[in-house]
Amino acid sequence: MDKPMSSAIDKTKHRAALRALSYSEKVRVVVELQKMAAPILKARGITVHIWPLA
Amino acid sequence: MKKTLQVINEMERHGIIGKYAIGGAMGATFYVEPFTTFDLDVFVVLPHADDAILLTLTPVYEYLAARGYLPEKECVMIEGVPVQFLPAYNLLLEEALTQARDILYDDVSTRVLTLEHLTAIAVQTGRGKDRARLPMFMESDALDHRRLDGILARHGLIERWLQWTSQ
């Protein structure tokens, strides 16, 4: 029972930490998410562009 | 994204667009945790003649095409980022642009819609993905509920808001 509760707290803390990032840091995270999603979308026939950060 | 914003700022300086602000997923990301998106939604006031009936993005597309930034689906690729220009076509969007926040992204000045306006626009737009974002917005400490109530009331969105948040 303790483990799921602890996991939920960790997730809440993680989300709060993400919310607290600067906008530049958040954009970097978005680009990382794009890199992760792109191959999955490509396999479905959807082409997407990963943003350059500069 | 930095170069993209510099190009958009230049468009504003040249009078191709009026005031602009980032909205959509990247606008929301300013306030909440980052989530996946592939385009940059930019809300704009379009300069137009007083007798113009239709809002047209043609001058925007022509200006960008002359600089090598070409359309792709509903966006224009600007420095590797697909940008969707969305004209402020109603009073809520006009108000949202008027009250947008000035911010800096890597030393480049830009603007982002307020979280209250992003929330109201999501309610007004009413798509599934807009609704899915609401819990994230409501969890954010940045959301001023009193301010949001005023915006929802001014733009006739209270009823849908109550429908969405009571389920």
Boltz contact constraints between the chains, C-beta under 6 A:
constraints:
  - contact:
      token1: [A, 15]
      token2: [B, 33]
      max_distance: 6.0
  - contact:
      token1: [A, 18]
      token2: [B, 33]
      max_distance: 6.0
  - contact:
      token1: [A, 19]
      token2: [B, 32]
      max_distance: 6.0
  - contact:
      token1: [A, 19]
      token2: [B, 33]
      max_distance: 6.0
  - contact:
      token1: [A, 23]
      token2: [B, 30]
      max_distance: 6.0
  - contact:
      token1: [A, 23]
      token2: [B, 105]
      max_distance: 6.0
  - contact:
      token1: [A, 24]
      token2: [B, 106]
      max_distance: 6.0
  - contact:
      token1: [A, 26]
      token2: [B, 29]
      max_distance: 6.0
  - contact:
      token1: [A, 26]
      token2: [B, 34]
      max_distance: 6.0
  - contact:
      token1: [A, 27]
      token2: [B, 1]
      max_distance: 6.0
  - contact:
      token1: [A, 29]
      token2: [B, 34]
      max_distance: 6.0
  - contact:
      token1: [A, 30]
      token2: [B, 34]
      max_distance: 6.0
  - contact:
      token1: [A, 33]
      token2: [B, 36]
      max_distance: 6.0
  - contact:
      token1: [A, 37]
      token2: [B, 36]
      max_distance: 6.0
  - contact:
      token1: [A, 48]
      token2: [B, 38]
      max_distance: 6.0
  - contact:
      token1: [A, 49]
      token2: [B, 82]
      max_distance: 6.0
  - contact:
      token1: [A, 51]
      token2: [B, 1]
      max_distance: 6.0
  - contact:
      token1: [A, 51]
      token2: [B, 81]
      max_distance: 6.0
  - contact:
      token1: [A, 52]
      token2: [B, 80]
      max_distance: 6.0
  - contact:
      token1: [A, 54]
      token2: [B, 2]
      max_distance: 6.0
